[in-house]
Amino acid sequence: MRHQIKQTFILFFCLIFVASCKNEIKDTITMNVPKAKKIPKNLEIHGDTRVDNYYWLNDRDDQEVIKYLEEENLYYQKKTSHTKKFQEELFLEMKSRIKEDDESVPYKKDGYYYLTRFEKGKEYPIYARKKESLDNEEEVLFNCNELAKGHDFFNLRGVSISSDNKLAAFATDTVSRRQYSIQIKNLLTGEIYPDKIENTTGGSVWAADNKTLFYTKKDPVTLRSDKIYKHIIGTSADKDTIVYHEKDDTYNTFVYKTKSRKYIVIGSVSTLTSEYRFISADKPESDFKIFSPRTRGLEYSISHYDDSFYVLTNKDDATNFKLMKVSESNTSFENWKEFIPHRENVLLEDVEIFKKFYVLSERENGLNKMKIVRWDGTDSYYLPFESETYVAGGSTNLDFNTNTFRYFYNAMTSPYAVIDFNMETKESEVLKEQEVLGGKFDKENYRSERIWAIAQDGVKVPTSLVYHKNTKLDGTSPLLQYAYGSYGSTIDPYFSTVRLSLLDRGFVYAIAHVRGGEYLGRPWYEDGKLLTKKNTFTDFVDVSKHLIAEKYTSPEHLYAMGGSAGGLLMGAVVNIAPEIYNGVIAAVPFVDVITTMLDDTIPLTTGEYDEWGNPNDKTYYDYMKTYSPYDNVEAKAYPNLLVTTGLHDSQVQYWEPAKWVTKLREYKTDNSQLFLDTNMEAGHGGASGRFEALKETAKEYAFILDLEGKIR
């Protein structure tokens, strides 16, 4: 690739004079569209040959690859230079709504109140605690602003406190590939021990002896979490004992402690199958015992109470899951007894166990419901929620022996609130509601609703909407439609202060609850994966057409956005119906489906087979080939596109969006904008600081607001 960037400078003596008088001169720099060289590579399987001209972009160590990505960045920056000032205004506007010196609602554990707080002007959180009373002196555990110095990216996670309150295990990532290094801090002396465990998932669990730590390591190539180790304080990590190795490369493993604190549990899961092992937390030297052997298609998770385990499972075709009970002395699945039966129209999502009560998290007709039940059977009731566009769920509930259930609530028009509910007296207390600063926000100025579109196969697809009360619903207003639609992950109708920057400029915001998520229960997910995956894409398009038909917007003002697997959705949508969108934002998009799923050295590939299918099987290969965005780029007009990625992304490798953009440049027949913006320091989640992330959102919003002519 020997692409030359041409710069044409038109300089006149009078303009130099005017510039000296501090008049603003518009940048007249022009440059060629980036163009990657072609090196054809034949990819052959099942008697079929695909030619990938841009396969060479897969090598991040190749300086020519870096050069190409930098050229794309420069092109994007120059072509959007007229929006730079507006991006800064958007950033400051979004930042102004955030309470900078904010603090989480404290929770209590083992005699300490734990909290996370931010200081004004700082990017990263401070983790702290107070002994016995919130009025007592604060003890800073970790100041991430100090730890992040010298790093372009920083993330701290997995803080785990020993039961004697003296030690804290913590994990950091400074590259953004989600490969965390675990260290241990003495909370009495402040000393950070020399023990350093590399390439972990970040999480760790203390045994009851306060010196044994269990943690999960990743395969250094595939980044699959495949091994559980045991570390003894004061010994070298090189001598750590492996206690479990998950050899099936379609599974990932993890470790945790039950809320009762009686057991340490190893989980091993694929998309469709679960298996657990456990030991007593006070016997870390013992061998893990299998809870119930894996059976293909059997999913379960376990909670402990008294002398029994409670098992959330799909056993016996319980598609929406049910709750079963089994003695802790004989846990294999043939001994499970039904505790709460399966219901066709109610998805049982979780159970939270307390000494006197348990709380069921359910989803019915897309709506969150929480049922509180007394163990002795004398009382049961649902928490009352009335809106159709709200989100509610359990918050931090670490205390087993309490009558207080903490939950969160928010809606598309109502800020996030944390609420303590007394399950005995049924009284509630709002501990904190998210503050929206700036003096302009009034929830009464916004409207939300839920509508239903008819998909091409007759299924009704729900969509949650929010807009300013003054926004016209006559087809002239801009609308940003968002969706994800994979892994059974539900995008609920949540509140966002950032989104106000669109709503206050006349945008409607829509979350399409397409198949592939679990908004309408487990069958909704099953009908949007594997050989029904294309339902996700056609649902999104059918929602768009419904929004146009109902005059919420028009093709000239309709925008779409999705990230990761939602970026795949964006890639499929612009191939299916490019004419109904004015602009599309595809963030870290998974668009080269077949090539990635055929390469088991790429992180996370093998664990994805139950979601997308294994293209080594011709049936799945043929089906994938009909929708894989990269393989279906055609010579036609595409909408305006902003594509983002991170050089160090471990979830969706940067070369997928890079190759896709390059191929789109080759084939598209229009003059629409096409930009690739690569963060050369970050990974899948983008920038790490709370305000740096806002700058990325400002870029995305500026892109569509510019297309709408709303940049002043």
Steps between C-alpha positions, in 0.01 A plus 500: 500500500662815379211738540608864473303764690462803280472839663397806303559831668338812350684787655443861415688795646174667596381192688825495696434858590140420602621204707738728681195702595368188676220431253417128479617337177324183391735205453541448124705180529375226273619143486442181310275224625713231670550195283650174623696282263356170383674172573253226402478208739288197415302362793375154409267263687209273408594531132437875517760774448479850643757754386608740774702785351563661836592203717846651542353763735481227769854565623511781758880469515533592132597866477320530168179400677559768762571750224169419332302536824668833567413617149136412564513691828651803328237488227222482759650786700541726198157428354334572834725789602206739466328312785793516744375807680153352520639172633665694779174681571316168513762355729478793741121489483488129586765540767309791657210269582723268702558555869879489498548460874259208512481203732335158488249384757709325767440133573599316816710185523677351803476817705609744228309731270645490147461776247635629172535871440625744240672833553440805287713506187626145550450221247515197727325377815626481855412185695457556872343364817393613848496281808162440672356847435481735201599777739840342560821588320535380142765246410608523135555156354591595142534839334482409134601850395840435655525144371412611146785750469725425204240279328288589197249240618423384853238279654481361853255224583442195717566655841462210744534551875607217730249408771730635772496838318880515485581422136364608164560323171460728199562482126615755242510520121715768333472377138122453454512136394325388819808315621521599865788480746394406854686647797441499876499799732537493877227735617660549840844610378422614144766265364440342160649152513744385232255223399389587146288267292485578128245427228191449715132590462536735796271327746625313808353330807641469851473175693395523865863476616573851365817382328378287210381671183327332206508668158446439128771516234460547126653314209769746379399459133123451494440696824250232603471470878596135537684440830429554870805539724559512873747754637642507853602842630878543509578241234603558141217495244719263296436237766122542512299180488257439216175368647295479180571504126210537259625317194190538281576812299131591468480562877621776731560457871478728805501483880288663771378460859137435592317779679475272804884495489495128565626392158749597232358415158660447160269556208563380147256610230444507128210674328272199551648296786609551862704307755605590855745369763526599864698467822450629853649847533675393820670206327696657212735201482216260409407381152209660317191282472279508189157642579332333202681376186458698182223386270477658158226763504455499879560843649499570870634735767510445875432691823549362851266527799497303823567135411389523136589644162245681287548435131381738226475275195340413167483130594223300330440758227436786743577755229431798726676331793371377833638473853585162652632391838755235594677389816860619528603141571374353170487763228483311168209606275297181545449610863371848419146570620275765351469810719353756257355352179566610146262759352449544128463879514739589784878492475659424838827696488645483851443422866644701792512311828475645852453334840124564521410581139593430142443735206419382148599713202258431217423640157146491363401659170838672500456664840715446811312362800629421850314262727581486871421174679537403865669163544229383739238561230295749704541791257587575137449809288635696201663839519267744318617644166262668259689642201565302181847643445678446830796295622519346847717235662693392804793717606780415747358251750796338672346471845326167553347574841292809419141599425614767255497439127686761298393556141537756223235666287512731202301576186573671171367822655607440862856496641658197663390450862626264771228390743506304826184298555414347837356160415346471849324838525472559121635852545744643247762771510657666198866514599612687193367623169745589228548875483478664160684828533487806281161625614324407174375148563136448593362148459160650417646630173544151357266229382556127472292223350517145374379408154478173307604440139390203291801302373500339158404162652209653695672521840449818703829676585498751791686830493551749784498869406588825671483857370454859612137604542547770232639260238270470200385151411411581142782327314734799502688426822833317513506163677788287627412130518717275715512123553732214595316174451742220592597261783162544666620840620210738556538872442250645743342847468747673730555867583798687354620853571716483188198426283344834603735670254304333221153529653542872565592546133182339377606137468284202580699214656384144446619169648384215277458183707578267212523122513833372623452675835276372780263796529202272436645194669737223409313401179563855376871424523474153349324650198791736429809278505668226296282420195241764596757780544364701207183568700710747703583697187157494337334592832714814514412596143130431561507722809661774288229469237233515770653814650494660156144387429380637835663838431753490779763575233583452132785341301663841467517530879539141622826389662609163637760403756639180651825369643689170503238236414274803453761619250441177308134600502595836349708331231215267409242778502691722255525205264127419533341845488758778455244731344299559820787639709674835468783401730629200696749473788665158531712479814763222524291297252523122461472497121737233365297216647616198301874570504499568873289197586730277295811621687512336842816694592301824513387586854155372594426325169439143617272612781278667243401188305174457692405859418586525132570140400825335399576573134711186481152350464382581147145574615618785721760615249238538229264684732768737631602580145152636433530770767868560590535875429853481358407220262184675381633844409362585154529768236218725619429816695560487875397749768748727675711284730718559806687186604705488820746248640790460742842370401521281812144369489492142628129443432473614138840529339570840339554346156134406461373860480819605317451242225128575480555873452766434237271269305212746528723769351573268209139410425266779604352707219398809700667813630392441859747545783696195615732535796715259701611630839751275678594567860867403492520462879169340597317172463140379481361737761666812363666763717534420870438834671143604577540828310719364219215263417272804458732632231438184297125545540535862394667382178212264428231755574680768299502264202121465487426856612721624216302289254185661642644847451475569873856619552497871542 
